[in-house]
Amino acid sequence: MYQASNVYFICSFAAIGGGLFGFDISSMSGVLGTAAYKRYFGGPKSYRQGGITCAMPFGSLVGALASSYIADRYSRRSSIQIASIFWVVGSIIQCASVNIGMLVVGRVIAGICVGIASSICPVYQAEIAPKEIRGRVVSLQQWAITWGILIQYFIQYGASWVGGGPENPSQPTSAFRIPWGVQIVPAVILFFGMFFLPKSPRWLASKDRWEEAIQVMAALHGGGDVNHPKVLAEYQEIEEALRFEREEAVNSYKQLVAPRMLKRVLLGMSIQMWSQLCGMNVMMYYVVYIMEGANIASPLLTASIQYILNVALTLPAILYLDKFGRRPAMLIGSFLMMSYLFVVGALQASYGVPNVGDLKDSTNSDISWIIHDNKPVSKAIVAMTYLFVCTFATTWGPTSWTYPSEIFPTKIRAKAVSLATASNWFWNCILAFAVPPLLWNINWKMYMIFATFNGAAFIHMFLTAPETKGKTLEEMDEVFDSGLPAWKAVPKGSRLDQLQKDIEAGNVKIHHPIGGMRESEKGAVEVRAEHREEEQV
């Protein structure tokens, strides 16, 4: 069977798994303002709407926790395909929903897919990509999320005009069933397309399937030449790392809580936690409520601009994350998002009023606090919201997926990333449930809370997150165990680059199981790597 070998294509296609997360976000936010959804499901507000929304991240939490077992046992590629099946089943149930209970069940099942895919897609991408572009291709996960949000939102926006538009009290249920049904399509494409993508070479190596691993590495990084210096150097790096892990003979679950590894596990979980507590998914799930509170233009149309900005501003991060670095992106992003949210909260507090009494549409409104008849302030709030989204898209959005996927050893990578992603979904679930009542009960103070979270994230990342750009996955032990504080740069350069140069010069000879060997008349040192498990014990 044909196997794709272009790294950009492979990682872009796998990122469809992230796109499914985006589809879910806007499939919910887009229906909140439609008459059909409000009438059919009894106009859910506050805690009830929070319960419906948080059903998906709850399922994602379950899926993330289960993902490591599936990925380690059946491969990264197969786990993504299994996730696709969950999405199709969940979407069918949502599309056919006749009550809130059925809708919640469908969202939980679809959420299991998102939990698995959001954990394993970045791992698969990180294990496929060379270090020079790892940040770029893993960032495709976030870009796919933004595209999923945008595409589904406009499908939903178009469907909202079915039967006389979103304000028509008798609007048919096709206004929300169409987008909930259409979202099946990308999952079907993902399931069948993954058959034509290679399995992770690091997963194959961990199962002692070295011949397949080397052939995949050759196709990806050596133009099919199993004796290409880069392939030989990468092979040597992976082999030594796996041999060291096996010689330690530590159970992978125990290794997660070993002192030298626990700080990385907590860091990965913290990064995913802060990516939620920064307030971005509030802007995505409940942007319609925020725009209603600003009381400017059409909430659905104004929100669509935000989704377009989210897609457009993720692209610079994809292009420059490997040059700019992970650490600066997180620090600058936290500081700016904190500033924007404090401004929004201050404007809401100073110029907002309770949405009661003789204010327009107060009887049907989903919000309790509104900017009344003050267009300059409304425009400023919307502008700050857009700037917030642009900042997240260029900083924390791609970095929060890239960083946790690259900092762990092969033996525990899937397990550790699943914990980090579970942290994402745990907080996502809490926020999806809590934000509607927060918006209703404390109004502008909610923005102050999320601004404070961004301030805490800035301090935390400054103290604990070292830079990882330009290092191979096998070199992360050196980055985190160097003894240097996080704010001091680790030595530049990569051991892999030097090894590749030595192989090209003939100073090092690498033998591998396929039987090939690159030799040179200058050969001075011979490094033999045997891979029989009994010799590694």
NORBEL-V204689 format. One record per residue. N is the residue number from 1. OMEGA is omega as a letter, one per 40 degrees, with the letter a starting at -180 (none if undefined). Layout:
# NORBEL-V204689
N	OMEGA
N	OMEGA
This chain:
# NORBEL-V204689
1	i
2	i
3	i
4	a
5	i
6	a
7	a
8	i
9	a
10	a
11	i
12	a
13	i
14	a
15	i
16	i
17	i
18	i
19	i
20	i
21	i
22	i
23	a
24	a
25	a
26	i
27	i
28	a
29	a
30	a
31	a
32	a
33	a
34	i
35	a
36	a
37	a
38	a
39	a
40	a
41	i
42	i
43	a
44	i
45	i
46	a
47	a
48	i
49	i
50	i
51	i
52	a
53	a
54	i
55	i
56	i
57	i
58	i
59	i
60	i
61	i
62	a
63	i
64	a
65	a
66	a
67	a
68	i
69	a
70	a
71	a
72	a
73	a
74	i
75	i
76	a
77	a
78	a
79	i
80	i
81	i
82	i
83	a
84	i
85	i
86	a
87	a
88	i
89	a
90	a
91	i
92	a
93	i
94	a
95	a
96	a
97	i
98	i
99	a
100	a
101	i
102	i
103	a
104	i
105	i
106	a
107	i
108	a
109	i
110	i
111	i
112	i
113	a
114	i
115	i
116	a
117	a
118	i
119	a
120	i
121	i
122	i
123	i
124	a
125	a
126	a
127	i
128	a
129	i
130	a
131	a
132	a
133	a
134	i
135	a
136	a
137	i
138	i
139	i
140	i
141	i
142	i
143	i
144	i
145	a
146	i
147	i
148	i
149	a
150	a
151	a
152	a
153	a
154	i
155	i
156	i
157	i
158	a
159	a
160	i
161	i
162	i
163	i
164	i
165	a
166	a
167	a
168	a
169	a
170	a
171	a
172	a
173	i
174	i
175	i
176	i
177	a
178	a
179	i
180	i
181	a
182	a
183	i
184	a
185	a
186	i
187	i
188	i
189	a
190	a
191	a
192	a
193	a
194	i
195	a
196	i
197	a
198	i
199	a
200	i
201	i
202	i
203	i
204	i
205	a
206	i
207	a
208	i
209	a
210	a
211	i
212	a
213	a
214	i
215	i
216	i
217	i
218	i
219	a
220	a
221	a
222	i
223	i
224	a
225	a
226	i
227	i
228	a
229	a
230	i
231	i
232	i
233	i
234	i
235	a
236	i
237	a
238	a
239	a
240	i
241	i
242	i
243	i
244	i
245	a
246	i
247	i
248	i
249	i
250	i
251	a
252	i
253	i
254	a
255	i
256	a
257	i
258	a
259	a
260	a
261	a
262	a
263	i
264	i
265	i
266	i
267	i
268	i
269	a
270	i
271	i
272	i
273	a
274	i
275	i
276	a
277	i
278	i
279	a
280	a
281	i
282	i
283	a
284	a
285	a
286	a
287	i
288	i
289	a
290	i
291	i
292	i
293	i
294	i
295	a
296	i
297	i
298	a
299	a
300	a
301	i
302	i
303	a
304	i
305	i
306	a
307	i
308	i
309	a
310	i
311	a
312	a
313	i
314	a
315	i
316	i
317	i
318	a
319	a
320	a
321	a
322	i
323	a
324	i
325	a
326	a
327	i
328	a
329	a
330	a
331	a
332	i
333	a
334	a
335	a
336	i
337	i
338	a
339	a
340	a
341	i
342	i
343	i
344	i
345	a
346	i
347	i
348	a
349	a
350	a
351	a
352	i
353	i
354	a
355	a
356	i
357	a
358	i
359	a
360	i
361	a
362	a
363	a
364	a
365	i
366	a
367	a
368	a
369	a
370	i
371	a
372	i
373	i
374	a
375	i
376	i
377	i
378	i
379	i
380	i
381	i
382	i
383	i
384	i
385	i
386	i
387	i
388	a
389	i
390	a
391	i
392	a
393	a
394	a
395	a
396	a
397	i
398	a
399	a
400	i
401	a
402	a
403	a
404	a
405	a
406	a
407	a
408	i
409	a
410	a
411	a
412	a
413	a
414	a
415	a
416	i
417	i
418	i
419	i
420	a
421	i
422	i
423	i
424	a
425	i
426	a
427	i
428	i
429	i
430	a
431	i
432	i
433	a
434	a
435	i
436	i
437	i
438	i
439	a
440	a
441	a
442	i
443	a
444	a
445	i
446	i
447	i
448	i
449	a
450	i
451	i
452	i
453	i
454	i
455	i
456	i
457	i
458	a
459	a
460	a
461	i
462	a
463	a
464	a
465	i
466	i
467	a
468	a
469	i
470	i
471	i
472	i
473	a
474	a
475	a
476	i
477	i
478	i
479	a
480	a
481	a
482	a
483	i
484	i
485	a
486	a
487	i
488	a
489	i
490	a
491	i
492	i
493	a
494	i
495	a
496	i
497	a
498	i
499	i
500	i
501	i
502	i
503	i
504	a
505	a
506	i
507	i
508	i
509	a
510	i
511	i
512	a
513	a
514	i
515	i
516	i
517	i
518	a
519	i
520	i
521	a
522	a
523	a
524	a
525	i
526	i
527	a
528	a
529	i
530	a
531	i
532	a
533	a
534	i
535	a
536	a
537	none
